[in-house]
Amino acid sequence: MATTLAKRLLKRWSRRIFAAGGRVLNAGRPLAVGGVRILTYHRIVDDDRDSFAVRPRDFARQMAAVARSGRAVDLGAAMDAIGSGSESAVKIVLSFDDGTHDFLTAAMPVLSRLRLPAVIYVNPSRVGSPGFLGWNDLQALSLAGVHIGSHSLDHISLGQLESREVRRQLVESRRALEDRLGHEVTSLAYPFGTQRDFSDRVKAEVSGAGYYSACTSINGVNGAGSDLLALRRTKIEQGDRPIFPWILEGCLDGWAFIDRYLSVLQNRYS
């Protein structure tokens, strides 16, 4: 327990110091011009034990900041922006992983009030399990305009599986979501999403299974010509409240070095 707490605090302050350094070095100027920044959330609850659990009051303030920026777009518009490279300002996509029930009770009311689009990535094998959204919930969210994407069938690292099992995870997840929701599903978020969890081999299976885009958890912004099957995302953690405005401007983008070369140090949310 003490080791886990120490690691969590070390990472929290490392992220804050890193972002502050980026802010100072760039004298307040945005680090990225054009492209798409995808923010990643997991749970929106009060839970001090989970660094990926963002407090509802902090989430509401963060979404207000996103709304004021006027840069939030839905996933389809974001993919178009990456493909065309025509955007002069960084657009923002709001993504939520795992499909826990707090999305409906804590996140959705804020998103609806501020009219912010969002995408939620779910594992069909966990739909309806305790603490997770049910199929009726997902259908209602889809009708409300929330984009529903795949997080694979089970929450397991695709990079650690044989190709046949990767294919099953991708195909069966997509089929289940399409059958229950009644519309095409072409977006994926790799479970965990670190450098260990996807590869060229896995991306080939993703493309073959009919997905158009796939998100990692490697930090950064997606510019013109970015690999749509290895999209970068910026994870928002519990300790990021004071640096959230800086994150929106790219001050944490350099954290991609940690993601790529020191991923063994990264927390893995199950």
C-alpha positions as a printed Julia matrix, in Angstrom:
270×3 Matrix{Float64}:
   0.0     0.0     0.0
   2.76    2.46    0.94
   4.64    1.64   -2.28
   1.53    2.2    -4.39
   0.84    5.55   -2.7
   4.45    6.65   -3.17
   4.36    5.75   -6.86
   1.07    7.6    -7.33
   2.4    10.75   -5.66
   5.66   10.58   -7.6
   3.83   10.39  -10.88
   1.41   13.16   -9.92
   4.19   15.61   -9.08
   6.31   14.5   -12.04
   3.44   15.36  -14.39
   2.95   18.73  -12.73
   6.64   19.61  -12.86
   6.89   18.41  -16.46
   3.9    20.53  -17.5
   5.2    23.57  -15.63
   8.54   23.16  -17.4
   6.81   23.06  -20.75
   4.88   26.18  -19.83
   8.02   28.1   -18.87
  10.1    26.98  -21.85
   7.44   28.07  -24.3
   6.5    31.32  -22.56
   2.81   30.47  -22.57
   2.61   29.8   -26.31
   0.76   26.65  -27.48
   3.2    23.88  -28.33
   1.04   22.46  -31.11
  -0.64   24.29  -33.98
  -3.38   22.39  -35.77
  -4.45   18.79  -35.37
  -6.52   16.95  -32.8
  -5.96   16.38  -29.09
  -7.89   13.42  -27.67
  -8.41   13.57  -23.92
  -8.92   10.27  -22.08
 -11.0     9.84  -18.94
 -11.78    6.67  -17.03
 -13.93    7.07  -13.93
 -15.64   10.27  -12.77
 -15.95    9.54   -9.06
 -14.55   10.56   -5.7
 -11.96    7.83   -5.08
  -8.61    8.89   -3.67
  -7.24    5.37   -4.09
  -7.47    5.49   -7.89
  -5.26    8.01   -9.7
  -7.43    7.61  -12.83
 -10.6     8.61  -10.96
 -11.29   12.29  -11.61
 -13.46   13.97   -9.0
 -16.86   15.1   -10.37
 -16.3    18.73   -9.34
 -12.92   18.77  -11.1
 -14.44   17.16  -14.18
 -17.17   19.81  -14.32
 -14.57   22.59  -14.2
 -12.47   20.91  -16.86
 -15.45   20.5   -19.18
 -16.36   24.16  -18.66
 -12.86   25.07  -19.8
 -13.18   22.85  -22.88
 -16.55   24.41  -23.69
 -15.14   27.93  -23.35
 -12.33   27.04  -25.75
 -14.84   26.34  -28.5
 -12.58   23.58  -29.81
 -14.51   20.42  -28.91
 -15.51   18.26  -31.89
 -16.97   14.81  -32.36
 -14.87   11.86  -33.46
 -15.94   12.0   -37.1
 -15.0    15.66  -37.46
 -11.71   14.94  -35.72
 -10.79   12.19  -38.18
 -11.64   14.54  -41.06
  -9.39   17.21  -39.53
  -6.47   14.8   -39.24
  -6.98   13.63  -42.8
  -7.18   17.11  -44.31
  -4.7    18.91  -42.09
  -6.76   22.05  -42.6
  -7.23   23.06  -38.97
  -5.27   26.06  -37.74
  -6.09   25.4   -34.06
  -5.95   22.16  -32.13
  -9.38   20.53  -31.86
 -10.35   18.53  -28.76
 -12.05   15.14  -28.58
 -13.38   13.81  -25.27
 -12.98   10.05  -24.87
 -13.95    7.76  -21.99
 -12.63    4.23  -21.54
 -14.25    1.11  -20.05
 -17.92    2.1   -19.84
 -18.34    2.27  -16.08
 -21.74    3.4   -14.82
 -20.46    6.72  -13.52
 -20.29    7.93  -17.12
 -24.08    8.0   -17.12
 -24.52    9.5   -13.67
 -21.57   11.91  -13.4
 -20.16   12.64  -16.86
 -23.2    12.68  -19.14
 -25.16   15.38  -17.25
 -22.19   17.75  -17.58
 -21.59   16.9   -21.24
 -25.27   17.36  -22.05
 -25.52   20.69  -20.25
 -22.46   22.05  -22.05
 -23.37   20.35  -25.34
 -20.03   18.62  -25.63
 -19.64   15.57  -27.9
 -17.95   12.45  -26.58
 -16.89    8.92  -27.46
 -16.99    6.03  -25.0
 -15.04    2.8   -25.53
 -16.54   -0.35  -24.03
 -15.83   -4.08  -23.69
 -18.97   -6.04  -24.63
 -18.05   -8.85  -22.2
 -18.37   -6.39  -19.3
 -21.56   -4.63  -20.4
 -24.19   -5.14  -17.7
 -21.7    -6.34  -15.09
 -21.78   -4.67  -11.66
 -20.46   -1.13  -11.97
 -20.67   -1.07  -15.77
 -23.21    0.34  -18.21
 -25.89   -2.01  -19.53
 -27.04   -2.41  -23.12
 -30.09   -0.21  -22.52
 -27.78    2.5   -21.16
 -25.55    2.29  -24.23
 -28.51    2.4   -26.59
 -29.84    5.51  -24.85
 -26.42    7.16  -24.95
 -26.06    6.36  -28.62
 -29.46    7.92  -29.35
 -28.32   10.99  -27.37
 -25.37   11.4   -29.74
 -22.56    9.72  -27.8
 -20.24    7.78  -30.1
 -19.8     4.17  -28.92
 -16.51    2.48  -29.8
 -14.85   -0.84  -29.07
 -12.32   -1.47  -26.3
 -11.93   -5.07  -27.56
 -14.11   -7.92  -26.34
 -12.3    -8.31  -23.01
 -10.02   -5.84  -21.28
  -6.75   -7.56  -22.19
  -3.54   -6.38  -23.85
  -3.79   -7.19  -27.56
  -0.01   -6.93  -27.86
   0.39  -10.0   -25.65
  -1.96  -12.25  -27.66
  -1.47  -14.49  -30.66
  -2.9   -13.09  -33.9
  -5.85  -15.49  -33.92
  -6.98  -14.31  -30.48
  -6.39  -10.66  -31.38
  -8.68  -11.18  -34.36
 -11.36  -12.76  -32.16
 -11.18   -9.92  -29.64
 -11.63   -7.34  -32.38
 -14.22   -9.06  -34.57
 -16.5   -10.32  -31.79
 -16.43   -6.97  -30.0
 -17.38   -5.09  -33.13
 -20.1    -7.58  -34.02
 -21.64   -7.48  -30.54
 -21.73   -3.69  -30.45
 -23.19   -3.38  -33.94
 -25.84   -6.05  -33.29
 -27.0    -4.43  -30.05
 -26.69   -0.77  -31.05
 -27.84   -1.04  -34.65
 -25.1     1.02  -36.28
 -21.59    0.56  -37.64
 -18.68    0.58  -35.17
 -15.34    1.58  -36.68
 -13.42    3.09  -33.76
 -11.27    1.22  -31.24
  -9.25    2.06  -28.15
  -6.5    -0.42  -27.33
  -6.87   -1.79  -23.78
  -4.14   -0.11  -21.68
  -2.76    1.42  -24.91
   0.9     1.56  -23.91
   3.75    0.69  -26.25
   3.47   -2.92  -25.05
  -0.19   -3.23  -25.98
  -0.19   -2.75  -29.77
   2.18   -3.27  -32.69
   2.24   -3.32  -36.48
   0.95   -6.89  -36.3
  -1.94   -5.83  -34.08
  -2.69   -2.79  -36.25
  -2.95   -5.05  -39.3
  -5.55   -7.11  -37.47
  -7.4    -3.93  -36.46
  -7.59   -2.81  -40.07
  -8.64   -6.28  -41.22
 -11.43   -6.35  -38.65
 -12.98   -3.24  -40.2
 -11.89   -0.48  -37.85
 -11.05    2.93  -39.28
  -9.33    4.44  -36.23
  -7.67    3.16  -33.07
  -6.48    5.07  -30.01
  -3.4     4.44  -27.91
  -2.51    5.99  -24.55
   0.68    7.58  -25.87
   0.61   11.28  -25.13
   0.47   14.03  -27.7
  -1.48   15.7   -30.46
  -2.47   14.17  -33.8
  -1.4    16.27  -36.75
  -2.03   15.96  -40.47
  -1.08   12.52  -41.71
  -1.01   10.89  -38.25
  -1.47    7.13  -38.19
  -5.21    6.66  -37.62
  -4.54    3.21  -36.14
  -2.13    4.62  -33.54
  -3.77    7.86  -32.46
  -2.23    9.66  -29.52
  -4.31   10.52  -26.47
  -3.74   12.6   -23.36
  -4.85   10.8   -20.21
  -6.37   13.04  -17.54
  -5.59   11.88  -14.03
  -6.84   12.85  -10.59
  -3.84   15.03   -9.79
  -4.04   17.05  -13.02
  -6.52   19.67  -11.78
  -3.99   22.55  -11.46
  -2.31   21.81  -14.79
  -5.38   21.08  -16.91
  -5.28   24.41  -18.8
  -1.62   23.75  -19.61
  -2.45   20.23  -20.8
  -4.94   21.69  -23.29
  -2.13   23.84  -24.7
   0.28   20.93  -25.09
   2.59   21.47  -22.12
   2.48   17.75  -21.29
   3.03   16.47  -24.83
   6.66   15.69  -24.1
   5.43   13.0   -21.7
   5.3    10.81  -24.81
   8.96   10.04  -24.11
   7.88    8.29  -20.89
   5.06    6.53  -22.73
   7.33    5.22  -25.46
  10.53    4.34  -23.64
   9.56    3.92  -19.98
   6.09    2.4   -20.33
   6.96   -0.19  -17.7
   6.58    2.64  -15.17
   3.09    3.53  -16.31
   0.02    2.65  -14.3
  -2.32    0.18  -16.0
  -6.01    0.64  -15.35
  -7.95   -2.61  -15.51
